[in-house]
Amino acid sequence: MTAKSNATAATSGDETHLVGSDLKRVDAHVIGSDEYAEIPELDPSWLVPVEVTAEGSVRRRGRPTKPDAKRQVTLRLSPSVLDYFRATGEGWQRRIDEALLGIVAAEQASSNGRKNGA
């Protein structure tokens, strides 16, 4: 086994097999005419029609995204906060979102009260 190979040796009983990949060998392989028979013909039904807007962007198929759709973020939380919510079981991420929404609503109500009372 060469140092450049990504393969590792795995032993089962008395035999040693190489496990992993040999990308140089794969890259060097030329597909023969007999192998083309294994590849199915490209059928027009496989292609999805695309609509392009006047601005030149592609209009996506499927369910439209909600205007207030949630966005994925990376968030660092204190271990105690994470442990607490995870201990509540499945749906703990949703409960964190609900707790934060409650804080935002309370802050907005408090802020509106200060504006109206001042």
Secondary structure, 3 states (H helix, E strand, C coil): CCCCCCCEEEEECCEEEEECCCHHHHHHCCCCHHHHCCCCCCCHHHCCCCEECCCCCEECCCCCCCCCCCCCCCCCCCHHHHHHHHHCCCCHHHHHHHHHHHHHHHHHHHHHHHHHHC
